[in-house]
Amino acid sequence: MSRTRHIRGSRLATAGVAATAATLLAAALSPAAHAEGRPTRATAIHNAESALVHHSTALGLTSAEDATVRDVIVDKDGAQHVRYDRAYRQLPVLGGDFIVHIAPDGNYRGADRASRGTVSLPSTTPDLTAPKAADLAVNALRAENLGTKLQQVKAKPELIVDALHGTPRLAWRTNAVGLDSLGNPVARTVLTDARTGAQIDAWDSIETATGDGQSLYSGTVPLETTLSGSAYQLKDPTRGNTYTGDAENKTDACFFGICFQRAPATLFTDADNHWGTGTTADRATAAVDAQYGTNETWDYYKNVHGRNGIAGDGKGSYNRVHYGSNYNNAFWDDSCFCMTYGDGDGTTFGPLVALDVAGHEMSHGVTSKTAALTYSGESGGLNEATSDILGTLVEWYANNPADPGDYLIGEKIVRSGFGKSALRYMDKPSKDGSSADCWSSSVGNLDVHYSSGVANHFAYLLAEGSGAKAVNGVAYDSPTCNSSSVTGIGRDKLGQIWYRALTVYMTSSTKYAGARTATLNAAKDLYGAGSTEYNAVAAAWSAVNVS
């Protein structure tokens, strides 16, 4: 999956280099920086750049590094939070991201960093060649898919600096991609030490989750469409022109994050603006669910969190339904800024276009544009949990009687062959047979869909509290790992706290201890230190053994 494109920042100077410092200070003192009212994005960047000059040593920044802006958050009170990526001698630094916090008056307040210390390498020339790194990544992809004959397997290495896994070192980040026997995509990112050839880490590159229209799962739903000539298009002009197209059971041909051929997204059209029949016999039915899921996710982020679209820029994404052959998956892909849904095999899963799946997958897009939590170890678990938590809150926000809000993940898409009533359970994650209820030092070794259980459990406890109860007609019984009793503060406050923690405090390397700190900081910002909400966050984390 391709990463966020960045706005080029200023080359960092060592402390005291007058030209750069003077330029940045002049920018910070410009009229734009002190205009009346809430600071603008440009003002926030000016202020943050000034802070970089004055606090470069504390931030571990040197003249060998570049910083580029990834995201900017300006609070209602004027506080500013500018998120940066960094490069060392023009090489991307994995785990080099950081967030600069600026007070409403423009003064530096502090920073959160994905990794500590200073990046310094004796050389940026690798001992391991790029072709050898590619071979190792292909082997890793095949090992992850044992028993499956992969086709069109390719790999493209990129030389980076790895600061995420201890002392910074030169590494190859290699995206290995291929097609399985049905033509569906498989992909894995492999991190290899560029000196020794040892594998540092590896993770899946596709983040999985597994008018009006008659949907498959959500009943009859309203749709905003576009009239073009005598036909209506399933394109929503009120939500950034989001649209849904038919992939025609084809798949992408993508190598190294570059797609030479995309499965189509043939725009659905209709003569009377009444879409679908509520059954899979009509290909438009799945499109109704997908478009509806996009709409509700868009509205949730905009109306609840003030975020205008997945990237926060008002631009709509698009959906592809009927992807591949019996494809048991759905995924968000940054490179096309799109959601893709398979039809399922009919035995394990039905079409994967349920509302909470849509909210889950599009929330991966939000994460990629903000904290960019690395999809491995505890950070990967938090990435998946973020999508479970916010996707669940999208379902509650929609308040659809045909698919009422609950703390079950994917309950609509599972079929009898799956053997369980849902993909995951937030009140007691271990009910799925694999997820962790409580944190331990080994949680990071689990698949990210299972290590996510700790944060999902925290989120349920924070919203609803511990013990047995029925919520919206569903019975839950959430234990605690320390035998404590937790009182919930409600879903709305859970959402506000988690979203602020994600967008303002978490970084690519955040682990569970860091998530506790980030959510406590968020609760303090929103409700005050020592507030009921702040204390509830602390209690819920302690209840899942995160201290």
VOSE-806456 format. One line per 2 residues: number of its first residue (from 1); their letters; for each residue x, y, z of C-alpha. Coordinates in Angstrom, 3 decimals. Last residue first. Example, Ala and Ser with C-alpha at 12.3 -4.5 7.8 and 13.67 -1.06 7.14 Angstrom:
residues 2
2	SA	13.670 -1.060 7.140 ~ 12.300 -4.500 7.800
***
This chain:
residues 547
547	SV	-0.261 0.607 32.935 ~ -1.967 -1.668 30.457
545	NV	-3.353 -4.754 32.227 ~ -6.799 -4.721 30.550
543	AS	-8.513 -3.259 33.637 ~ -5.625 -0.813 34.033
541	WA	-6.537 0.624 30.644 ~ -10.182 0.974 31.681
539	AA	-9.253 2.606 35.003 ~ -6.984 5.204 33.386
537	VA	-9.622 6.089 30.809 ~ -12.254 6.294 33.554
535	NY	-10.060 8.654 35.580 ~ -9.790 11.032 32.646
533	ET	-13.547 10.851 32.004 ~ -14.433 11.538 35.618
531	SG	-12.073 14.501 35.537 ~ -8.645 14.397 37.192
529	AG	-7.044 16.312 34.336 ~ -9.671 18.091 32.263
527	YL	-12.474 17.037 29.929 ~ -11.262 17.392 26.347
525	DK	-7.544 18.098 26.753 ~ -7.215 15.771 29.761
523	AA	-9.100 13.034 27.935 ~ -6.768 13.403 24.948
521	NL	-3.691 13.291 27.162 ~ -5.089 10.178 28.854
519	TA	-5.770 8.691 25.413 ~ -2.186 9.322 24.287
517	TR	-0.642 8.006 27.518 ~ -2.652 4.786 27.368
515	AG	-1.855 4.469 23.671 ~ 1.848 4.839 24.506
513	AY	1.659 1.909 26.915 ~ -0.145 -0.064 24.218
511	KT	2.385 0.678 21.495 ~ 2.803 3.817 19.407
509	SS	5.451 3.420 16.701 ~ 3.724 5.253 13.840
507	TM	2.686 8.101 16.111 ~ -0.235 8.711 18.451
505	YV	-0.810 12.158 19.986 ~ -2.990 14.485 17.887
503	TL	-4.902 12.436 15.316 ~ -5.167 9.099 17.098
501	AR	-5.518 10.489 20.634 ~ -8.144 12.946 19.395
499	YW	-10.078 10.161 17.682 ~ -9.876 7.887 20.731
497	IQ	-11.087 10.538 23.182 ~ -13.963 11.793 21.056
495	GL	-15.109 8.277 20.196 ~ -15.043 7.057 23.804
493	KD	-16.920 10.207 24.804 ~ -19.713 9.417 22.382
491	RG	-19.796 5.744 23.301 ~ -20.582 6.261 26.972
489	IG	-18.662 6.960 30.194 ~ -18.414 3.379 31.441
487	TV	-17.966 2.303 35.055 ~ -15.206 -0.254 35.620
485	SS	-15.147 -2.872 38.391 ~ -11.740 -4.360 39.143
483	SN	-10.752 -8.015 38.974 ~ -7.389 -7.083 37.405
481	CT	-8.045 -8.530 33.938 ~ -11.574 -7.189 33.744
479	PS	-14.622 -9.145 32.570 ~ -17.152 -8.011 29.959
477	DY	-20.465 -9.849 29.830 ~ -22.586 -8.755 26.891
475	AV	-26.167 -9.503 25.826 ~ -27.458 -7.743 22.713
473	GN	-30.824 -5.915 22.673 ~ -29.413 -2.423 22.368
471	VA	-27.074 -3.092 25.285 ~ -27.768 -5.987 27.632
469	KA	-25.615 -6.303 30.713 ~ -23.043 -8.498 32.457
467	GS	-19.941 -6.978 33.984 ~ -17.616 -4.118 33.123
465	GE	-18.268 -0.632 31.817 ~ -20.125 0.517 28.706
463	AL	-17.955 3.029 26.852 ~ -14.620 2.704 28.644
461	LY	-15.070 -1.047 29.064 ~ -15.873 -1.498 25.376
459	AF	-12.882 0.602 24.348 ~ -10.492 -1.236 26.658
457	HN	-11.665 -4.599 25.274 ~ -11.122 -3.334 21.721
455	AV	-7.683 -2.074 22.763 ~ -6.646 -5.479 24.142
453	GS	-8.319 -7.363 21.281 ~ -6.185 -5.637 18.663
451	SY	-3.511 -8.261 19.358 ~ -5.864 -10.622 17.524
449	HV	-6.322 -8.818 14.194 ~ -2.665 -7.781 14.403
447	DL	-1.529 -11.406 14.359 ~ 0.067 -12.105 17.733
445	NG	3.705 -11.450 18.660 ~ 2.875 -7.997 20.030
443	VS	0.750 -9.599 22.730 ~ 3.772 -11.411 24.199
441	SS	4.575 -8.841 26.900 ~ 1.033 -9.139 28.198
439	WC	-2.104 -7.085 27.641 ~ -5.489 -8.562 28.409
437	DA	-8.454 -9.858 26.406 ~ -6.288 -11.238 23.600
435	SS	-7.852 -12.521 20.394 ~ -7.680 -16.132 19.202
433	GD	-10.792 -18.148 20.046 ~ -13.317 -15.522 18.917
431	KS	-14.585 -15.334 22.497 ~ -11.134 -14.037 23.444
429	PK	-12.272 -10.514 22.567 ~ -14.596 -10.211 25.571
427	DM	-16.687 -7.049 25.265 ~ -15.273 -6.228 21.818
425	YR	-16.214 -9.440 20.058 ~ -14.601 -10.304 16.717
423	LA	-15.489 -11.908 13.376 ~ -19.075 -12.548 14.361
421	SK	-21.532 -15.366 15.139 ~ -18.938 -18.121 14.986
419	GF	-18.479 -21.275 12.911 ~ -17.307 -19.597 9.711
417	GS	-19.092 -22.199 7.634 ~ -22.457 -20.972 8.921
415	RV	-22.029 -17.541 7.327 ~ -20.392 -14.351 8.541
413	IK	-21.167 -11.022 6.814 ~ -23.682 -9.459 9.188
411	EG	-21.761 -10.068 12.415 ~ -18.690 -8.311 11.027
409	IL	-17.449 -6.947 14.360 ~ -19.744 -7.247 17.379
407	YD	-20.021 -4.335 19.816 ~ -23.507 -3.361 18.644
405	GP	-25.392 -0.699 16.703 ~ -28.518 -1.803 14.902
403	DA	-28.394 -3.190 11.359 ~ -32.000 -3.196 10.116
401	PN	-32.915 -0.538 12.701 ~ -30.218 1.815 11.343
399	NA	-28.797 4.158 13.986 ~ -26.089 5.313 11.582
397	YW	-24.015 6.621 14.514 ~ -23.952 3.189 16.159
395	EV	-22.569 1.636 12.967 ~ -20.040 4.454 12.595
393	LT	-19.045 3.872 16.234 ~ -18.307 0.244 15.399
391	GL	-16.105 1.348 12.507 ~ -14.338 3.746 14.894
389	ID	-13.536 0.993 17.391 ~ -12.787 -1.780 14.884
387	ST	-10.713 0.548 12.711 ~ -8.735 1.823 15.688
385	AE	-8.383 -1.769 16.880 ~ -6.698 -2.735 13.611
383	NL	-4.152 0.089 13.882 ~ -3.717 -0.584 17.614
381	GG	-2.893 -4.217 16.835 ~ -0.455 -3.040 14.175
379	SE	1.254 -0.780 16.701 ~ 1.483 -3.753 19.087
377	GS	3.357 -5.816 16.515 ~ 3.024 -4.901 12.830
375	YT	0.939 -2.583 10.655 ~ 2.844 0.553 11.633
373	LA	0.401 3.169 12.919 ~ 0.104 5.900 10.290
371	AT	-0.873 8.415 13.015 ~ -2.802 10.678 10.626
369	KS	-3.403 10.040 6.917 ~ -2.883 6.276 7.226
367	TV	-5.196 6.205 10.252 ~ -7.985 7.926 8.308
365	GH	-7.584 5.419 5.467 ~ -7.696 2.522 7.929
363	SM	-10.933 4.154 9.083 ~ -12.256 3.445 5.597
361	EH	-11.838 -0.266 6.290 ~ -13.609 -0.304 9.628
359	GA	-16.503 1.946 8.607 ~ -17.131 -0.189 5.535
357	VD	-16.904 -3.386 7.598 ~ -19.266 -1.863 10.171
355	LA	-21.823 -1.147 7.437 ~ -21.744 -4.548 5.775
353	VL	-20.309 -4.822 2.234 ~ -18.407 -8.088 2.676
351	PG	-20.658 -10.154 0.435 ~ -21.335 -13.420 2.281
349	FT	-18.664 -15.155 4.275 ~ -17.667 -18.700 5.195
347	TG	-20.033 -20.582 2.905 ~ -21.098 -17.989 0.330
345	DG	-17.521 -17.605 -0.945 ~ -17.378 -13.908 -0.222
343	DG	-18.525 -11.193 -2.636 ~ -15.341 -9.140 -2.355
341	YT	-15.272 -5.462 -1.516 ~ -12.789 -2.727 -2.439
339	MC	-12.594 0.719 -0.893 ~ -10.680 3.458 -2.678
337	FC	-7.957 6.044 -2.410 ~ -6.335 4.293 -5.378
335	SD	-2.882 4.054 -3.793 ~ -4.317 4.350 -0.296
333	DW	-6.052 0.964 -0.574 ~ -8.877 0.051 1.822
331	FA	-9.759 -3.609 1.945 ~ -12.541 -6.164 1.865
329	NN	-12.063 -9.904 1.959 ~ -13.362 -13.361 1.220
327	YN	-13.059 -13.085 -2.585 ~ -15.377 -15.617 -4.228
325	SG	-13.713 -14.596 -7.510 ~ -12.319 -11.093 -7.694
323	YH	-14.055 -7.830 -6.795 ~ -17.854 -7.710 -6.913
321	VR	-17.869 -4.173 -5.457 ~ -15.493 -1.275 -6.059
319	NY	-15.942 1.830 -3.949 ~ -14.776 5.417 -4.371
317	SG	-13.150 8.109 -2.267 ~ -14.415 11.651 -1.929
315	KG	-12.300 14.754 -1.541 ~ -13.154 17.174 1.248
313	DG	-9.528 17.513 2.364 ~ -9.637 15.681 5.702
311	AI	-8.052 12.606 4.119 ~ -11.093 10.427 4.820
309	GN	-13.560 13.233 4.207 ~ -14.174 16.547 5.980
307	RG	-13.195 15.783 9.570 ~ -15.263 17.789 12.084
305	HV	-15.208 14.917 14.575 ~ -18.867 14.034 15.058
303	NK	-20.532 15.581 12.008 ~ -17.675 15.135 9.557
301	YY	-16.317 11.780 10.716 ~ -19.751 10.261 11.153
299	DW	-21.108 11.748 7.929 ~ -18.306 10.304 5.812
297	TE	-18.702 6.895 7.483 ~ -22.460 6.983 6.938
295	NT	-22.085 7.909 3.283 ~ -19.381 5.348 2.575
293	GY	-21.456 2.604 4.171 ~ -24.474 3.655 2.100
291	QA	-22.394 3.526 -1.057 ~ -21.160 0.039 -0.220
289	DV	-24.580 -1.262 0.786 ~ -26.208 0.118 -2.386
287	AA	-23.406 -1.328 -4.505 ~ -24.075 -4.760 -3.019
285	TA	-27.664 -4.432 -4.271 ~ -26.617 -3.174 -7.708
283	RD	-25.514 -6.646 -8.763 ~ -29.127 -7.841 -8.548
281	AT	-29.366 -11.558 -7.752 ~ -27.542 -10.772 -4.496
279	TG	-30.834 -9.702 -2.935 ~ -32.181 -6.434 -1.494
277	TG	-33.558 -5.413 -4.884 ~ -31.065 -2.782 -5.923
275	WH	-31.398 0.924 -6.667 ~ -34.380 3.214 -7.071
273	ND	-33.150 6.234 -9.025 ~ -35.510 5.477 -11.970
271	AD	-33.131 4.702 -14.843 ~ -30.123 3.421 -12.934
269	TF	-26.365 3.734 -13.254 ~ -23.475 1.991 -11.513
267	LT	-20.051 3.365 -12.404 ~ -17.718 0.758 -13.812
265	AP	-14.959 0.480 -11.237 ~ -12.666 -1.667 -13.292
263	AR	-9.989 -3.955 -11.888 ~ -6.842 -1.955 -12.230
261	QF	-3.980 -2.580 -14.604 ~ -0.429 -1.366 -14.337
259	CI	-0.876 -0.659 -10.661 ~ 2.198 0.756 -8.946
257	GF	2.621 -0.197 -5.287 ~ 5.646 -2.291 -6.106
255	FC	3.600 -4.312 -8.611 ~ -0.132 -4.105 -9.155
253	AD	-2.347 -6.121 -11.467 ~ -5.773 -5.519 -9.950
251	TK	-8.636 -7.997 -9.914 ~ -11.735 -8.809 -11.981
249	NE	-15.158 -9.905 -10.764 ~ -16.817 -7.114 -12.774
247	AD	-15.244 -4.474 -10.501 ~ -18.632 -2.684 -10.491
245	GT	-18.542 0.942 -9.382 ~ -19.528 3.053 -6.388
243	YT	-19.143 6.809 -6.015 ~ -17.913 9.531 -3.709
241	NG	-18.385 12.896 -5.375 ~ -17.003 14.827 -2.356
239	RT	-19.935 13.985 -0.145 ~ -22.788 16.140 -1.472
237	PD	-22.065 15.207 -5.097 ~ -22.811 11.532 -4.377
235	KL	-22.232 9.228 -7.341 ~ -24.414 6.205 -8.062
233	QY	-25.292 7.702 -11.456 ~ -28.839 8.427 -12.575
231	AS	-29.747 8.112 -16.218 ~ -31.548 10.388 -18.721
229	GS	-28.646 12.769 -19.213 ~ -26.501 12.545 -16.113
227	LT	-28.442 12.780 -12.860 ~ -26.163 12.398 -9.858
225	TE	-27.078 10.449 -6.712 ~ -27.710 10.997 -2.998
223	LP	-28.879 7.731 -1.492 ~ -31.449 6.984 1.214
221	VT	-31.577 3.441 2.614 ~ -33.981 0.517 2.317
219	GS	-32.812 -2.318 4.542 ~ -29.305 -2.332 6.022
217	YL	-27.863 -5.737 5.117 ~ -28.415 -6.455 1.421
215	SQ	-29.501 -2.981 0.467 ~ -32.657 -1.775 -1.190
213	GD	-31.719 1.621 -2.485 ~ -32.974 5.104 -2.322
211	GT	-32.379 8.116 -4.737 ~ -11.559 -9.806 7.328
209	AT	-10.724 -7.392 8.306 ~ -7.998 -6.594 5.985
207	EI	-5.104 -4.169 5.667 ~ -3.342 -5.098 2.455
205	SD	0.423 -4.798 2.970 ~ 0.658 -7.757 5.321
203	WA	3.558 -7.420 7.721 ~ 7.248 -8.164 8.061
201	DI	9.975 -7.348 10.583 ~ 13.749 -7.225 10.973
199	QA	14.705 -9.969 8.553 ~ 18.465 -10.494 8.597
197	GT	20.359 -9.552 5.429 ~ 23.395 -8.476 7.477
195	RA	24.075 -4.908 6.359 ~ 20.816 -3.817 4.707
193	DT	18.790 -5.300 7.581 ~ 15.527 -6.433 5.974
191	LV	11.977 -5.103 6.423 ~ 9.405 -7.111 4.479
189	TR	6.078 -5.721 3.278 ~ 3.652 -8.413 2.175
187	AV	1.095 -8.607 -0.611 ~ -1.561 -10.970 -1.890
185	PN	-3.952 -10.027 -4.681 ~ -6.791 -12.248 -5.948
183	GL	-6.257 -14.140 -9.209 ~ -8.023 -17.253 -8.013
181	SD	-4.751 -19.183 -7.612 ~ -3.234 -16.297 -5.624
179	LG	-1.794 -13.168 -7.189 ~ 1.492 -11.485 -6.320
177	VA	3.167 -8.716 -4.360 ~ 6.385 -8.172 -2.410
175	NT	6.937 -4.668 -1.051 ~ 10.487 -4.340 0.216
173	RW	11.734 -1.999 2.919 ~ 15.519 -2.410 2.820
171	AL	17.356 -1.306 5.928 ~ 20.084 0.987 7.245
169	RP	20.082 1.117 11.001 ~ 18.691 3.234 13.826
167	TG	19.112 1.644 17.272 ~ 15.854 -0.004 18.300
165	HL	13.178 -1.324 15.953 ~ 11.394 1.786 14.708
163	AD	14.449 3.763 13.665 ~ 14.796 1.908 10.369
161	VI	16.528 4.065 7.760 ~ 15.335 3.395 4.241
159	LE	16.393 1.770 0.968 ~ 13.386 0.725 -1.102
157	PK	13.047 -2.809 -2.458 ~ 10.581 -3.796 -5.192
155	AK	9.201 -7.322 -5.326 ~ 7.322 -9.324 -7.927
153	VQ	5.209 -12.478 -7.924 ~ 3.176 -12.929 -11.088
151	QL	1.524 -16.075 -9.748 ~ 1.357 -17.676 -6.328
149	KT	0.562 -21.346 -5.859 ~ -0.958 -21.562 -2.399
147	GL	0.094 -24.294 0.024 ~ 2.267 -21.920 2.016
145	NE	1.122 -18.302 1.743 ~ 3.287 -16.654 4.415
143	AR	6.268 -18.651 3.214 ~ 5.654 -17.412 -0.337
141	LA	5.662 -13.787 0.830 ~ 8.829 -14.346 2.873
139	NV	10.559 -15.940 -0.100 ~ 9.560 -12.948 -2.240
137	AL	10.987 -10.638 0.424 ~ 14.312 -12.500 0.502
135	DA	14.565 -12.350 -3.279 ~ 13.875 -8.602 -3.307
133	AK	16.569 -8.008 -0.670 ~ 18.993 -9.981 -2.874
131	PA	18.057 -7.875 -5.896 ~ 18.579 -4.671 -3.844
129	TL	22.079 -5.657 -2.768 ~ 23.016 -6.321 0.849
127	DP	26.104 -4.337 1.902 ~ 24.088 -1.114 1.752
125	TT	25.606 2.368 1.225 ~ 24.065 4.899 3.603
123	SP	27.169 5.095 5.738 ~ 28.276 5.637 9.338
121	LS	24.638 6.179 10.356 ~ 23.223 8.808 12.716
119	VT	19.576 9.250 13.674 ~ 19.277 10.934 17.065
117	GR	17.460 9.599 20.093 ~ 13.862 8.651 20.720
115	SA	11.332 7.045 18.424 ~ 7.762 7.818 17.370
113	RD	8.052 11.270 18.879 ~ 5.505 13.404 20.718
111	AG	6.309 17.085 21.095 ~ 6.061 20.003 23.487
109	RY	4.339 23.336 24.071 ~ 6.139 25.648 21.634
107	NG	4.672 29.158 21.634 ~ 2.154 30.351 19.081
105	DP	-0.266 31.990 21.505 ~ -2.703 29.082 21.103
103	AI	0.032 26.680 22.290 ~ 1.983 24.640 19.733
101	HV	2.424 20.860 19.776 ~ 4.956 19.323 17.383
99	IF	4.206 15.751 16.335 ~ 6.905 13.256 15.344
97	DG	7.697 10.750 12.618 ~ 11.055 9.015 12.463
95	GL	9.690 5.517 13.015 ~ 10.692 4.486 9.511
93	VP	13.077 7.184 8.311 ~ 12.801 7.868 4.580
91	LQ	16.224 8.249 2.905 ~ 17.192 11.714 1.620
89	RY	20.271 11.940 3.862 ~ 17.948 11.102 6.748
87	AR	14.263 11.697 5.990 ~ 11.559 12.822 8.393
85	DY	7.810 12.678 8.698 ~ 6.014 15.482 10.489
83	RV	2.741 16.075 12.344 ~ 1.740 19.612 13.291
81	HQ	-0.516 20.111 16.310 ~ -1.877 23.606 16.939
79	AG	-3.734 25.126 19.874 ~ -6.185 27.812 18.746
77	DK	-8.954 27.153 21.281 ~ -10.990 25.281 18.646
75	DV	-8.036 23.031 17.971 ~ -5.893 23.228 14.832
73	IV	-4.729 19.846 13.478 ~ -2.102 19.631 10.734
71	DR	-0.982 16.536 8.844 ~ 2.009 15.059 6.983
69	VT	4.484 17.947 7.003 ~ 7.959 17.096 5.782
67	AD	11.184 17.148 7.789 ~ 14.603 16.829 6.185
65	EA	17.658 15.436 7.975 ~ 21.440 15.683 7.770
63	ST	21.379 19.066 9.538 ~ 20.282 17.298 12.694
61	LG	17.053 16.567 14.554 ~ 16.919 14.691 17.867
59	LA	13.805 16.560 18.999 ~ 15.613 18.025 22.009
57	TS	18.436 19.124 19.726 ~ 16.092 20.666 17.165
55	HH	14.243 22.725 19.784 ~ 14.794 26.286 18.547
53	VL	14.853 25.488 14.840 ~ 12.028 22.965 14.988
51	AS	9.933 25.403 17.047 ~ 10.154 27.955 14.247
49	EA	8.950 25.321 11.803 ~ 6.033 24.567 14.147
47	NH	4.970 28.190 14.252 ~ 5.101 28.568 10.482
45	IA	3.236 25.259 10.044 ~ 0.475 26.397 12.429
43	TA	0.227 29.728 10.637 ~ -0.128 27.991 7.280
41	RT	-2.883 25.753 8.632 ~ -4.692 28.842 9.856
39	PR	-4.792 30.114 13.418 ~ -8.269 30.891 14.841
37	GE	-9.072 34.551 14.986 ~ -6.958 37.607 14.351
35	AH	-3.929 37.242 12.182 ~ -0.705 36.695 14.067
33	AA	0.998 34.120 11.885 ~ -0.403 35.656 8.734
31	PS	1.093 39.009 9.698 ~ 4.592 37.455 9.630
29	LA	6.397 36.689 12.891 ~ 6.521 32.949 12.256
27	AA	7.654 33.520 8.696 ~ 10.387 35.852 9.866
25	LL	11.408 33.289 12.446 ~ 11.594 30.614 9.763
23	TA	13.731 32.722 7.459 ~ 15.968 33.922 10.273
21	AT	16.534 30.407 11.515 ~ 17.362 29.132 8.053
19	AA	19.842 31.922 7.360 ~ 21.330 32.126 10.852
17	VG	22.538 28.609 11.410 ~ 22.429 28.723 15.219
15	AT	21.061 25.292 15.904 ~ 21.876 22.956 13.042
13	AL	19.693 23.492 10.046 ~ 16.725 21.406 9.009
11	RS	15.907 21.501 5.311 ~ 12.482 23.110 5.040
9	GR	9.419 21.002 4.390 ~ 8.116 19.273 1.256
7	IH	4.410 18.520 1.470 ~ 3.945 14.786 1.809
5	RT	2.302 11.995 -0.159 ~ 0.844 9.449 2.225
3	RS	1.996 5.886 1.794 ~ 1.456 3.355 -0.922
1	M	0.000 0.000 0.000
***
